[in-house]
Amino acid sequence: MNRRFGAFLCAGAMAVTMLTGCGGGGSDTAGEEDNQFVVGMECNYAPFNWLSSNQTDSSVALEGSGYADGYDVMIAQNIADQLGMELVIKQITWDSLLPSLQSGDVDAVIAGMTANETREESADFTTPYYDSQGMIMIVRKDSDQASYTDIQQFSGQNVVGQLGTNYDDVIDQIEGVNHVTPKDNYPEMVLALQNGDVDGITAEIAVAEGIVAANPDLTYITFDEGKGFEADTTVSIAMPEGSRDSDFFNQVQEALDNIDQDTRTQYMQKAVEIQPANEQ
């Protein structure tokens, strides 16, 4: 449900400067003219974000039909509330998220995205708003892989990750692995695993818990200390390249800082609880 809030004024700014300092990353941002905070996400990465036909107290209506829901939506709504802006969610495929930011179609990307050197070339990132505390692997529950404790045990086996993500990049840390062509989303990867086309799916625990809950034939495994993947598992908000010193970037960062750890934990617990099984 899109909600409109009161006028948002930058500290010490008048109406003219609202257009350049308050409305988004720059002078040609997506929602500045009507006081909207326009956020892009793929709506296919539960519990961070998903598309649903059901409205909840945390969902946001999408243009056309359906609702975006999940942890990212809750974080985005909290920030929008603090800014006094209306939250608008745009459903965008993963590979198009940063281009949509560059083109000004959205003001920010809040989509379970990890900042890295490549992405930093085309976007400015806030501090992390979630840390999944390590990568794990989703496997078939009745498989030999269900007892693995070392990523190197997957040597010679078929492992898949999501296209354009760190969860695909890390697979090559397994010596001799058959790095399967990445899939666009987790539902495709789950189907490949269930069909026996792959032996493991890289993921983070928050995502894996939802997938396993919806698919009793699957489980996830963690790895012994020093035997797992080396990777950054934090996620941050992406904003337009060159906006880091802008008023709006600083206001979004301040709003994010105001969301304490207890609230963030509660959001994730709620997202895991309400994610629809058919969205996994």
PyRosetta script that sets phi, psi and omega in degrees:
from pyrosetta import init, pose_from_sequence

init()
pose = pose_from_sequence("MNRRFGAFLCAGAMAVTMLTGCGGGGSDTAGEEDNQFVVGMECNYAPFNWLSSNQTDSSVALEGSGYADGYDVMIAQNIADQLGMELVIKQITWDSLLPSLQSGDVDAVIAGMTANETREESADFTTPYYDSQGMIMIVRKDSDQASYTDIQQFSGQNVVGQLGTNYDDVIDQIEGVNHVTPKDNYPEMVLALQNGDVDGITAEIAVAEGIVAANPDLTYITFDEGKGFEADTTVSIAMPEGSRDSDFFNQVQEALDNIDQDTRTQYMQKAVEIQPANEQ")
pose.set_psi(1, 114.8)
pose.set_omega(1, 178.3)
pose.set_phi(2, -72.6)
pose.set_psi(2, 135.0)
pose.set_omega(2, -179.6)
pose.set_phi(3, -127.1)
pose.set_psi(3, 139.9)
pose.set_omega(3, 179.1)
pose.set_phi(4, -104.5)
pose.set_psi(4, 137.5)
pose.set_omega(4, -177.6)
pose.set_phi(5, -116.5)
pose.set_psi(5, 177.8)
pose.set_omega(5, -177.3)
pose.set_phi(6, -64.4)
pose.set_psi(6, 166.0)
pose.set_omega(6, -178.8)
pose.set_phi(7, -58.0)
pose.set_psi(7, 140.8)
pose.set_omega(7, -178.9)
pose.set_phi(8, -106.2)
pose.set_psi(8, 121.5)
pose.set_omega(8, -179.0)
pose.set_phi(9, -117.3)
pose.set_psi(9, 129.2)
pose.set_omega(9, 173.8)
pose.set_phi(10, -69.7)
pose.set_psi(10, 149.6)
pose.set_omega(10, 179.8)
pose.set_phi(11, -58.5)
pose.set_psi(11, 121.4)
pose.set_omega(11, 176.0)
pose.set_phi(12, 74.5)
pose.set_psi(12, 7.8)
pose.set_omega(12, -176.1)
pose.set_phi(13, -102.2)
pose.set_psi(13, 149.7)
pose.set_omega(13, 175.6)
pose.set_phi(14, -102.1)
pose.set_psi(14, -179.3)
pose.set_omega(14, -174.1)
pose.set_phi(15, -58.8)
pose.set_psi(15, -35.2)
pose.set_omega(15, -178.1)
pose.set_phi(16, -64.1)
pose.set_psi(16, -43.7)
pose.set_omega(16, -177.0)
pose.set_phi(17, -75.9)
pose.set_psi(17, -12.6)
pose.set_omega(17, 175.4)
pose.set_phi(18, -59.7)
pose.set_psi(18, -32.1)
pose.set_omega(18, -177.0)
pose.set_phi(19, -70.9)
pose.set_psi(19, -31.1)
pose.set_omega(19, -176.6)
pose.set_phi(20, -102.6)
pose.set_psi(20, -27.5)
pose.set_omega(20, -174.5)
pose.set_phi(21, -106.3)
pose.set_psi(21, -22.6)
pose.set_omega(21, -171.5)
pose.set_phi(22, -112.7)
pose.set_psi(22, -22.5)
pose.set_omega(22, -168.0)
pose.set_phi(23, -85.3)
pose.set_psi(23, -4.0)
pose.set_omega(23, -179.0)
pose.set_phi(24, 155.9)
pose.set_psi(24, -158.5)
pose.set_omega(24, -174.1)
pose.set_phi(25, -74.0)
pose.set_psi(25, -17.4)
pose.set_omega(25, -178.1)
pose.set_phi(26, -166.1)
pose.set_psi(26, -157.2)
pose.set_omega(26, -173.7)
pose.set_phi(27, -85.5)
pose.set_psi(27, -4.0)
pose.set_omega(27, -176.9)
pose.set_phi(28, -134.6)
pose.set_psi(28, 47.5)
pose.set_omega(28, -176.0)
pose.set_phi(29, -87.9)
pose.set_psi(29, 169.3)
pose.set_omega(29, -167.3)
pose.set_phi(30, -67.0)
pose.set_psi(30, -43.1)
pose.set_omega(30, -169.3)
pose.set_phi(31, -120.6)
pose.set_psi(31, 12.4)
pose.set_omega(31, -170.7)
pose.set_phi(32, -65.1)
pose.set_psi(32, -32.8)
pose.set_omega(32, -172.6)
pose.set_phi(33, -71.0)
pose.set_psi(33, -26.7)
pose.set_omega(33, -179.5)
pose.set_phi(34, -121.2)
pose.set_psi(34, 26.1)
pose.set_omega(34, 172.2)
pose.set_phi(35, 61.1)
pose.set_psi(35, 42.5)
pose.set_omega(35, 179.1)
pose.set_phi(36, -109.5)
pose.set_psi(36, 145.9)
pose.set_omega(36, 171.3)
pose.set_phi(37, -104.7)
pose.set_psi(37, 103.3)
pose.set_omega(37, -173.2)
pose.set_phi(38, -96.5)
pose.set_psi(38, 120.0)
pose.set_omega(38, -173.2)
pose.set_phi(39, -120.9)
pose.set_psi(39, 134.3)
pose.set_omega(39, 177.6)
pose.set_phi(40, -101.0)
pose.set_psi(40, 141.5)
pose.set_omega(40, 173.8)
pose.set_phi(41, -158.8)
pose.set_psi(41, 158.2)
pose.set_omega(41, -175.1)
pose.set_phi(42, -80.8)
pose.set_psi(42, -18.1)
pose.set_omega(42, -179.5)
pose.set_phi(43, 57.2)
pose.set_psi(43, 38.9)
pose.set_omega(43, -179.4)
pose.set_phi(44, -152.9)
pose.set_psi(44, 35.1)
pose.set_omega(44, -173.9)
pose.set_phi(45, -144.0)
pose.set_psi(45, 58.8)
pose.set_omega(45, -179.9)
pose.set_phi(46, -63.6)
pose.set_psi(46, 144.1)
pose.set_omega(46, 6.8)
pose.set_phi(47, -89.6)
pose.set_psi(47, 7.1)
pose.set_omega(47, 179.6)
pose.set_phi(48, -71.9)
pose.set_psi(48, -45.8)
pose.set_omega(48, 178.2)
pose.set_phi(49, -159.4)
pose.set_psi(49, 144.3)
pose.set_omega(49, 177.4)
pose.set_phi(50, -155.2)
pose.set_psi(50, 165.8)
pose.set_omega(50, 177.5)
pose.set_phi(51, -103.3)
pose.set_psi(51, 133.3)
pose.set_omega(51, -179.1)
pose.set_phi(52, -139.8)
pose.set_psi(52, 153.6)
pose.set_omega(52, 174.3)
pose.set_phi(53, -88.8)
pose.set_psi(53, -6.6)
pose.set_omega(53, -176.7)
pose.set_phi(54, -103.9)
pose.set_psi(54, 135.5)
pose.set_omega(54, 177.5)
pose.set_phi(55, -86.7)
pose.set_psi(55, 136.9)
pose.set_omega(55, 174.3)
pose.set_phi(56, -127.4)
pose.set_psi(56, 178.7)
pose.set_omega(56, -180.0)
pose.set_phi(57, -75.2)
pose.set_psi(57, -3.6)
pose.set_omega(57, 177.8)
pose.set_phi(58, -115.4)
pose.set_psi(58, -2.8)
pose.set_omega(58, -175.1)
pose.set_phi(59, -84.1)
pose.set_psi(59, 161.7)
pose.set_omega(59, 176.8)
pose.set_phi(60, -129.5)
pose.set_psi(60, 130.2)
pose.set_omega(60, -178.6)
pose.set_phi(61, -68.0)
pose.set_psi(61, 138.5)
pose.set_omega(61, 176.0)
pose.set_phi(62, -95.1)
pose.set_psi(62, 156.3)
pose.set_omega(62, 175.6)
pose.set_phi(63, -63.7)
pose.set_psi(63, 134.8)
pose.set_omega(63, -178.0)
pose.set_phi(64, 97.1)
pose.set_psi(64, -84.1)
pose.set_omega(64, 179.9)
pose.set_phi(65, -160.7)
pose.set_psi(65, 160.9)
pose.set_omega(65, 176.4)
pose.set_phi(66, 88.4)
pose.set_psi(66, 173.1)
pose.set_omega(66, -177.3)
pose.set_phi(67, -132.4)
pose.set_psi(67, 142.1)
pose.set_omega(67, 169.9)
pose.set_phi(68, -92.8)
pose.set_psi(68, 138.1)
pose.set_omega(68, -178.9)
pose.set_phi(69, -146.2)
pose.set_psi(69, 167.2)
pose.set_omega(69, 175.9)
pose.set_phi(70, 124.3)
pose.set_psi(70, -178.4)
pose.set_omega(70, -176.8)
pose.set_phi(71, -58.2)
pose.set_psi(71, -45.7)
pose.set_omega(71, -179.1)
pose.set_phi(72, -62.3)
pose.set_psi(72, -36.6)
pose.set_omega(72, 178.9)
pose.set_phi(73, -65.7)
pose.set_psi(73, -41.1)
pose.set_omega(73, 179.5)
pose.set_phi(74, -64.0)
pose.set_psi(74, -43.1)
pose.set_omega(74, 177.7)
pose.set_phi(75, -62.7)
pose.set_psi(75, -46.6)
pose.set_omega(75, -179.1)
pose.set_phi(76, -61.8)
pose.set_psi(76, -40.5)
pose.set_omega(76, -179.3)
pose.set_phi(77, -66.6)
pose.set_psi(77, -39.9)
pose.set_omega(77, 178.3)
pose.set_phi(78, -61.0)
pose.set_psi(78, -45.1)
pose.set_omega(78, 179.3)
pose.set_phi(79, -63.7)
pose.set_psi(79, -45.4)
pose.set_omega(79, 179.3)
pose.set_phi(80, -60.2)
pose.set_psi(80, -41.1)
pose.set_omega(80, 179.2)
pose.set_phi(81, -60.6)
pose.set_psi(81, -44.4)
pose.set_omega(81, -179.7)
pose.set_phi(82, -64.6)
pose.set_psi(82, -35.0)
pose.set_omega(82, 179.7)
pose.set_phi(83, -79.2)
pose.set_psi(83, -12.9)
pose.set_omega(83, -176.5)
pose.set_phi(84, 72.5)
pose.set_psi(84, 33.4)
pose.set_omega(84, -177.4)
pose.set_phi(85, -119.7)
pose.set_psi(85, 160.2)
pose.set_omega(85, 175.2)
pose.set_phi(86, -82.9)
pose.set_psi(86, 130.2)
pose.set_omega(86, 177.2)
pose.set_phi(87, -84.3)
pose.set_psi(87, 127.0)
pose.set_omega(87, 174.2)
pose.set_phi(88, -121.4)
pose.set_psi(88, 127.4)
pose.set_omega(88, 178.4)
pose.set_phi(89, -104.8)
pose.set_psi(89, 132.3)
pose.set_omega(89, 173.4)
pose.set_phi(90, -114.0)
pose.set_psi(90, 125.5)
pose.set_omega(90, 176.9)
pose.set_phi(91, -81.5)
pose.set_psi(91, 120.1)
pose.set_omega(91, -174.5)
pose.set_phi(92, -137.2)
pose.set_psi(92, 139.1)
pose.set_omega(92, 178.5)
pose.set_phi(93, -61.5)
pose.set_psi(93, 152.6)
pose.set_omega(93, -174.1)
pose.set_phi(94, -53.5)
pose.set_psi(94, -49.5)
pose.set_omega(94, -176.0)
pose.set_phi(95, -66.0)
pose.set_psi(95, -17.7)
pose.set_omega(95, -178.0)
pose.set_phi(96, -99.1)
pose.set_psi(96, -0.1)
pose.set_omega(96, -176.0)
pose.set_phi(97, -64.5)
pose.set_psi(97, -53.0)
pose.set_omega(97, -179.5)
pose.set_phi(98, -67.6)
pose.set_psi(98, -39.6)
pose.set_omega(98, 173.7)
pose.set_phi(99, -58.3)
pose.set_psi(99, -36.2)
pose.set_omega(99, 178.7)
pose.set_phi(100, -67.6)
pose.set_psi(100, -30.2)
pose.set_omega(100, 175.7)
pose.set_phi(101, -70.1)
pose.set_psi(101, -42.9)
pose.set_omega(101, -179.7)
pose.set_phi(102, -64.9)
pose.set_psi(102, -35.3)
pose.set_omega(102, -177.5)
pose.set_phi(103, -81.7)
pose.set_psi(103, -10.2)
pose.set_omega(103, -179.4)
pose.set_phi(104, 87.9)
pose.set_psi(104, 10.1)
pose.set_omega(104, 178.2)
pose.set_phi(105, -70.6)
pose.set_psi(105, -27.2)
pose.set_omega(105, 177.1)
pose.set_phi(106, -133.0)
pose.set_psi(106, 157.7)
pose.set_omega(106, 178.2)
pose.set_phi(107, -87.9)
pose.set_psi(107, -26.3)
pose.set_omega(107, -176.9)
pose.set_phi(108, -157.9)
pose.set_psi(108, 156.2)
pose.set_omega(108, 171.7)
pose.set_phi(109, -113.9)
pose.set_psi(109, 118.9)
pose.set_omega(109, 175.7)
pose.set_phi(110, -123.3)
pose.set_psi(110, 93.2)
pose.set_omega(110, -166.5)
pose.set_phi(111, -149.6)
pose.set_psi(111, 36.6)
pose.set_omega(111, -179.5)
pose.set_phi(112, 62.5)
pose.set_psi(112, 36.5)
pose.set_omega(112, -174.2)
pose.set_phi(113, -99.3)
pose.set_psi(113, 131.6)
pose.set_omega(113, 177.6)
pose.set_phi(114, -91.2)
pose.set_psi(114, 132.6)
pose.set_omega(114, 176.1)
pose.set_phi(115, -73.1)
pose.set_psi(115, 132.6)
pose.set_omega(115, 173.7)
pose.set_phi(116, -143.3)
pose.set_psi(116, 176.2)
pose.set_omega(116, -174.5)
pose.set_phi(117, -59.9)
pose.set_psi(117, -40.9)
pose.set_omega(117, -179.2)
pose.set_phi(118, -64.6)
pose.set_psi(118, -46.8)
pose.set_omega(118, -178.6)
pose.set_phi(119, -69.4)
pose.set_psi(119, -30.5)
pose.set_omega(119, 178.9)
pose.set_phi(120, -65.6)
pose.set_psi(120, -16.6)
pose.set_omega(120, 177.9)
pose.set_phi(121, -73.8)
pose.set_psi(121, -20.3)
pose.set_omega(121, -176.6)
pose.set_phi(122, -125.3)
pose.set_psi(122, 4.8)
pose.set_omega(122, 179.7)
pose.set_phi(123, -156.5)
pose.set_psi(123, 158.2)
pose.set_omega(123, 171.5)
pose.set_phi(124, -107.0)
pose.set_psi(124, 136.0)
pose.set_omega(124, -174.9)
pose.set_phi(125, -113.3)
pose.set_psi(125, 144.6)
pose.set_omega(125, 172.7)
pose.set_phi(126, -75.7)
pose.set_psi(126, 179.4)
pose.set_omega(126, 169.7)
pose.set_phi(127, -66.6)
pose.set_psi(127, 159.6)
pose.set_omega(127, -178.6)
pose.set_phi(128, -61.3)
pose.set_psi(128, 146.1)
pose.set_omega(128, 174.3)
pose.set_phi(129, -111.9)
pose.set_psi(129, -2.4)
pose.set_omega(129, 175.0)
pose.set_phi(130, -161.4)
pose.set_psi(130, 147.2)
pose.set_omega(130, 175.5)
pose.set_phi(131, -134.0)
pose.set_psi(131, 117.7)
pose.set_omega(131, -177.2)
pose.set_phi(132, -80.5)
pose.set_psi(132, -2.2)
pose.set_omega(132, 173.4)
pose.set_phi(133, 60.1)
pose.set_psi(133, 46.4)
pose.set_omega(133, 172.2)
pose.set_phi(134, 110.3)
pose.set_psi(134, 153.0)
pose.set_omega(134, 177.8)
pose.set_phi(135, -93.2)
pose.set_psi(135, 146.8)
pose.set_omega(135, 178.4)
pose.set_phi(136, -129.3)
pose.set_psi(136, -170.1)
pose.set_omega(136, 179.5)
pose.set_phi(137, -134.8)
pose.set_psi(137, 135.3)
pose.set_omega(137, 173.9)
pose.set_phi(138, -94.9)
pose.set_psi(138, 131.9)
pose.set_omega(138, -177.4)
pose.set_phi(139, -138.1)
pose.set_psi(139, 171.4)
pose.set_omega(139, 173.7)
pose.set_phi(140, -73.1)
pose.set_psi(140, 137.4)
pose.set_omega(140, -174.6)
pose.set_phi(141, -62.8)
pose.set_psi(141, -34.0)
pose.set_omega(141, -176.5)
pose.set_phi(142, -93.6)
pose.set_psi(142, 15.9)
pose.set_omega(142, -175.8)
pose.set_phi(143, -96.6)
pose.set_psi(143, 163.0)
pose.set_omega(143, 174.1)
pose.set_phi(144, -61.4)
pose.set_psi(144, -32.2)
pose.set_omega(144, -177.0)
pose.set_phi(145, -62.9)
pose.set_psi(145, -21.8)
pose.set_omega(145, -177.9)
pose.set_phi(146, -63.2)
pose.set_psi(146, -16.5)
pose.set_omega(146, -179.7)
pose.set_phi(147, -104.0)
pose.set_psi(147, 2.8)
pose.set_omega(147, -177.5)
pose.set_phi(148, -69.2)
pose.set_psi(148, 146.3)
pose.set_omega(148, 177.4)
pose.set_phi(149, -129.2)
pose.set_psi(149, 4.7)
pose.set_omega(149, -176.4)
pose.set_phi(150, -139.9)
pose.set_psi(150, 130.6)
pose.set_omega(150, -178.2)
pose.set_phi(151, -61.6)
pose.set_psi(151, -26.3)
pose.set_omega(151, -178.4)
pose.set_phi(152, -69.3)
pose.set_psi(152, -13.3)
pose.set_omega(152, 175.2)
pose.set_phi(153, -69.3)
pose.set_psi(153, -13.7)
pose.set_omega(153, 177.1)
pose.set_phi(154, -87.5)
pose.set_psi(154, 5.5)
pose.set_omega(154, 177.4)
pose.set_phi(155, -56.4)
pose.set_psi(155, 131.6)
pose.set_omega(155, -179.6)
pose.set_phi(156, 81.7)
pose.set_psi(156, 0.3)
pose.set_omega(156, -177.7)
pose.set_phi(157, -109.0)
pose.set_psi(157, 168.8)
pose.set_omega(157, -175.5)
pose.set_phi(158, -92.5)
pose.set_psi(158, 117.3)
pose.set_omega(158, -179.8)
pose.set_phi(159, -127.2)
pose.set_psi(159, 138.5)
pose.set_omega(159, -176.8)
pose.set_phi(160, -128.4)
pose.set_psi(160, 149.9)
pose.set_omega(160, 175.0)
pose.set_phi(161, -134.3)
pose.set_psi(161, 175.4)
pose.set_omega(161, -179.8)
pose.set_phi(162, -81.6)
pose.set_psi(162, 137.2)
pose.set_omega(162, -177.7)
pose.set_phi(163, -56.5)
pose.set_psi(163, 132.1)
pose.set_omega(163, 173.7)
pose.set_phi(164, 74.9)
pose.set_psi(164, 20.1)
pose.set_omega(164, -178.0)
pose.set_phi(165, -124.6)
pose.set_psi(165, 164.6)
pose.set_omega(165, 175.3)
pose.set_phi(166, -62.2)
pose.set_psi(166, -25.6)
pose.set_omega(166, -177.6)
pose.set_phi(167, -71.5)
pose.set_psi(167, -16.1)
pose.set_omega(167, 171.7)
pose.set_phi(168, -91.1)
pose.set_psi(168, -40.9)
pose.set_omega(168, -176.9)
pose.set_phi(169, -59.8)
pose.set_psi(169, -38.0)
pose.set_omega(169, -173.0)
pose.set_phi(170, -73.2)
pose.set_psi(170, -15.5)
pose.set_omega(170, -175.6)
pose.set_phi(171, -56.7)
pose.set_psi(171, -34.0)
pose.set_omega(171, -177.7)
pose.set_phi(172, -71.3)
pose.set_psi(172, -2.9)
pose.set_omega(172, 171.4)
pose.set_phi(173, -72.0)
pose.set_psi(173, -13.8)
pose.set_omega(173, 177.0)
pose.set_phi(174, -88.8)
pose.set_psi(174, 117.4)
pose.set_omega(174, -178.4)
pose.set_phi(175, -67.0)
pose.set_psi(175, 129.2)
pose.set_omega(175, 176.7)
pose.set_phi(176, 73.6)
pose.set_psi(176, 12.7)
pose.set_omega(176, -179.7)
pose.set_phi(177, -70.0)
pose.set_psi(177, 151.3)
pose.set_omega(177, 169.7)
pose.set_phi(178, -92.3)
pose.set_psi(178, 96.6)
pose.set_omega(178, -176.3)
pose.set_phi(179, -77.9)
pose.set_psi(179, 99.9)
pose.set_omega(179, -176.6)
pose.set_phi(180, -69.7)
pose.set_psi(180, 144.6)
pose.set_omega(180, 177.1)
pose.set_phi(181, -51.1)
pose.set_psi(181, 124.5)
pose.set_omega(181, -174.6)
pose.set_phi(182, -62.0)
pose.set_psi(182, 152.9)
pose.set_omega(182, 178.2)
pose.set_phi(183, -99.1)
pose.set_psi(183, 161.9)
pose.set_omega(183, -178.4)
pose.set_phi(184, -73.4)
pose.set_psi(184, -29.4)
pose.set_omega(184, -174.6)
pose.set_phi(185, -155.1)
pose.set_psi(185, 169.8)
pose.set_omega(185, -176.2)
pose.set_phi(186, -70.1)
pose.set_psi(186, -37.6)
pose.set_omega(186, 176.0)
pose.set_phi(187, -55.6)
pose.set_psi(187, -37.8)
pose.set_omega(187, 177.6)
pose.set_phi(188, -66.9)
pose.set_psi(188, -39.4)
pose.set_omega(188, -179.6)
pose.set_phi(189, -68.9)
pose.set_psi(189, -39.9)
pose.set_omega(189, 177.9)
pose.set_phi(190, -60.5)
pose.set_psi(190, -42.8)
pose.set_omega(190, 179.0)
pose.set_phi(191, -62.9)
pose.set_psi(191, -41.1)
pose.set_omega(191, 178.5)
pose.set_phi(192, -63.3)
pose.set_psi(192, -38.8)
pose.set_omega(192, 178.7)
pose.set_phi(193, -67.1)
pose.set_psi(193, -44.9)
pose.set_omega(193, -179.0)
pose.set_phi(194, -66.6)
pose.set_psi(194, -29.9)
pose.set_omega(194, 179.1)
pose.set_phi(195, -82.4)
pose.set_psi(195, -6.1)
pose.set_omega(195, -179.8)
pose.set_phi(196, 83.4)
pose.set_psi(196, 10.2)
pose.set_omega(196, 179.5)
pose.set_phi(197, -74.7)
pose.set_psi(197, -26.3)
pose.set_omega(197, 176.4)
pose.set_phi(198, -132.8)
pose.set_psi(198, 161.8)
pose.set_omega(198, -179.1)
pose.set_phi(199, -103.7)
pose.set_psi(199, -15.0)
pose.set_omega(199, -179.7)
pose.set_phi(200, -161.7)
pose.set_psi(200, 152.5)
pose.set_omega(200, 177.3)
pose.set_phi(201, -124.0)
pose.set_psi(201, 124.7)
pose.set_omega(201, 174.5)
pose.set_phi(202, -73.3)
pose.set_psi(202, 142.3)
pose.set_omega(202, -177.6)
pose.set_phi(203, -164.4)
pose.set_psi(203, -179.8)
pose.set_omega(203, 171.3)
pose.set_phi(204, -112.7)
pose.set_psi(204, 159.9)
pose.set_omega(204, -171.0)
pose.set_phi(205, -60.3)
pose.set_psi(205, -41.8)
pose.set_omega(205, -178.1)
pose.set_phi(206, -58.3)
pose.set_psi(206, -41.7)
pose.set_omega(206, 178.4)
pose.set_phi(207, -71.8)
pose.set_psi(207, -44.1)
pose.set_omega(207, -177.3)
pose.set_phi(208, -61.5)
pose.set_psi(208, -37.7)
pose.set_omega(208, -179.2)
pose.set_phi(209, -61.1)
pose.set_psi(209, -41.6)
pose.set_omega(209, 178.7)
pose.set_phi(210, -67.8)
pose.set_psi(210, -40.7)
pose.set_omega(210, -179.8)
pose.set_phi(211, -64.6)
pose.set_psi(211, -44.5)
pose.set_omega(211, -179.3)
pose.set_phi(212, -66.5)
pose.set_psi(212, -38.3)
pose.set_omega(212, 178.6)
pose.set_phi(213, -62.0)
pose.set_psi(213, -34.4)
pose.set_omega(213, -178.7)
pose.set_phi(214, -87.5)
pose.set_psi(214, -13.5)
pose.set_omega(214, -176.8)
pose.set_phi(215, -134.3)
pose.set_psi(215, 88.3)
pose.set_omega(215, -175.0)
pose.set_phi(216, -61.3)
pose.set_psi(216, -15.7)
pose.set_omega(216, 178.5)
pose.set_phi(217, -81.5)
pose.set_psi(217, -3.1)
pose.set_omega(217, -178.5)
pose.set_phi(218, -114.1)
pose.set_psi(218, 159.5)
pose.set_omega(218, 173.4)
pose.set_phi(219, -146.5)
pose.set_psi(219, 173.4)
pose.set_omega(219, 174.4)
pose.set_phi(220, -127.3)
pose.set_psi(220, 151.8)
pose.set_omega(220, -178.5)
pose.set_phi(221, -121.9)
pose.set_psi(221, 144.5)
pose.set_omega(221, 172.2)
pose.set_phi(222, -106.1)
pose.set_psi(222, 167.8)
pose.set_omega(222, -174.0)
pose.set_phi(223, -118.8)
pose.set_psi(223, 151.3)
pose.set_omega(223, 178.4)
pose.set_phi(224, -60.5)
pose.set_psi(224, 155.9)
pose.set_omega(224, 179.6)
pose.set_phi(225, -57.8)
pose.set_psi(225, 129.5)
pose.set_omega(225, -179.1)
pose.set_phi(226, 82.2)
pose.set_psi(226, -1.0)
pose.set_omega(226, -178.3)
pose.set_phi(227, -114.0)
pose.set_psi(227, 5.9)
pose.set_omega(227, -178.0)
pose.set_phi(228, -104.4)
pose.set_psi(228, -166.2)
pose.set_omega(228, 179.2)
pose.set_phi(229, -77.9)
pose.set_psi(229, 146.9)
pose.set_omega(229, 171.4)
pose.set_phi(230, -100.0)
pose.set_psi(230, 110.5)
pose.set_omega(230, -174.6)
pose.set_phi(231, -162.9)
pose.set_psi(231, 153.5)
pose.set_omega(231, 173.1)
pose.set_phi(232, -82.5)
pose.set_psi(232, 121.2)
pose.set_omega(232, -178.5)
pose.set_phi(233, -112.5)
pose.set_psi(233, 19.3)
pose.set_omega(233, 174.7)
pose.set_phi(234, -84.6)
pose.set_psi(234, 158.2)
pose.set_omega(234, 174.7)
pose.set_phi(235, -128.1)
pose.set_psi(235, 145.1)
pose.set_omega(235, -175.5)
pose.set_phi(236, -136.2)
pose.set_psi(236, 168.0)
pose.set_omega(236, 177.6)
pose.set_phi(237, -88.8)
pose.set_psi(237, 128.1)
pose.set_omega(237, 176.8)
pose.set_phi(238, -93.8)
pose.set_psi(238, 133.8)
pose.set_omega(238, 176.4)
pose.set_phi(239, -130.6)
pose.set_psi(239, 167.1)
pose.set_omega(239, -172.2)
pose.set_phi(240, -55.0)
pose.set_psi(240, 141.5)
pose.set_omega(240, 176.3)
pose.set_phi(241, -57.2)
pose.set_psi(241, 132.6)
pose.set_omega(241, 179.7)
pose.set_phi(242, 88.0)
pose.set_psi(242, 2.4)
pose.set_omega(242, -177.1)
pose.set_phi(243, -95.6)
pose.set_psi(243, -0.7)
pose.set_omega(243, -171.5)
pose.set_phi(244, -57.2)
pose.set_psi(244, -33.3)
pose.set_omega(244, -179.0)
pose.set_phi(245, -94.1)
pose.set_psi(245, 6.7)
pose.set_omega(245, -178.4)
pose.set_phi(246, -80.2)
pose.set_psi(246, 158.1)
pose.set_omega(246, 176.7)
pose.set_phi(247, -59.4)
pose.set_psi(247, -42.7)
pose.set_omega(247, -174.6)
pose.set_phi(248, -67.0)
pose.set_psi(248, -42.5)
pose.set_omega(248, 176.9)
pose.set_phi(249, -57.5)
pose.set_psi(249, -46.4)
pose.set_omega(249, -178.3)
pose.set_phi(250, -64.5)
pose.set_psi(250, -33.6)
pose.set_omega(250, 178.3)
pose.set_phi(251, -71.2)
pose.set_psi(251, -38.6)
pose.set_omega(251, 176.1)
pose.set_phi(252, -65.6)
pose.set_psi(252, -43.1)
pose.set_omega(252, 179.0)
pose.set_phi(253, -62.5)
pose.set_psi(253, -41.5)
pose.set_omega(253, 179.6)
pose.set_phi(254, -64.3)
pose.set_psi(254, -41.8)
pose.set_omega(254, 178.1)
pose.set_phi(255, -62.9)
pose.set_psi(255, -40.5)
pose.set_omega(255, 177.6)
pose.set_phi(256, -63.6)
pose.set_psi(256, -43.4)
pose.set_omega(256, 178.9)
pose.set_phi(257, -59.8)
pose.set_psi(257, -28.9)
pose.set_omega(257, -178.7)
pose.set_phi(258, -75.1)
pose.set_psi(258, -12.6)
pose.set_omega(258, 178.1)
pose.set_phi(259, -86.1)
pose.set_psi(259, 105.0)
pose.set_omega(259, -173.7)
pose.set_phi(260, -73.5)
pose.set_psi(260, 167.3)
pose.set_omega(260, -175.0)
pose.set_phi(261, -62.9)
pose.set_psi(261, -36.3)
pose.set_omega(261, 178.5)
pose.set_phi(262, -61.6)
pose.set_psi(262, -42.0)
pose.set_omega(262, 178.9)
pose.set_phi(263, -65.5)
pose.set_psi(263, -42.3)
pose.set_omega(263, 178.8)
pose.set_phi(264, -61.6)
pose.set_psi(264, -41.1)
pose.set_omega(264, 178.6)
pose.set_phi(265, -64.8)
pose.set_psi(265, -42.2)
pose.set_omega(265, 178.7)
pose.set_phi(266, -62.6)
pose.set_psi(266, -40.7)
pose.set_omega(266, 178.2)
pose.set_phi(267, -59.9)
pose.set_psi(267, -46.5)
pose.set_omega(267, -178.4)
pose.set_phi(268, -66.4)
pose.set_psi(268, -40.7)
pose.set_omega(268, 177.9)
pose.set_phi(269, -60.5)
pose.set_psi(269, -42.3)
pose.set_omega(269, 178.8)
pose.set_phi(270, -65.7)
pose.set_psi(270, -42.9)
pose.set_omega(270, -179.6)
pose.set_phi(271, -61.3)
pose.set_psi(271, -42.5)
pose.set_omega(271, 178.9)
pose.set_phi(272, -63.6)
pose.set_psi(272, -37.5)
pose.set_omega(272, -177.9)
pose.set_phi(273, -70.8)
pose.set_psi(273, -38.2)
pose.set_omega(273, -171.9)
pose.set_phi(274, -98.5)
pose.set_psi(274, -7.0)
pose.set_omega(274, -178.4)
pose.set_phi(275, -59.5)
pose.set_psi(275, 130.3)
pose.set_omega(275, -178.7)
pose.set_phi(276, -71.7)
pose.set_psi(276, 136.9)
pose.set_omega(276, -176.6)
pose.set_phi(277, -58.5)
pose.set_psi(277, -34.9)
pose.set_omega(277, -177.5)
pose.set_phi(278, -77.6)
pose.set_psi(278, 1.5)
pose.set_omega(278, 176.9)
pose.set_phi(279, -96.8)
pose.set_psi(279, -3.9)
pose.set_omega(279, -177.5)
pose.set_phi(280, -75.7)
pose.dump_pdb("model.pdb")
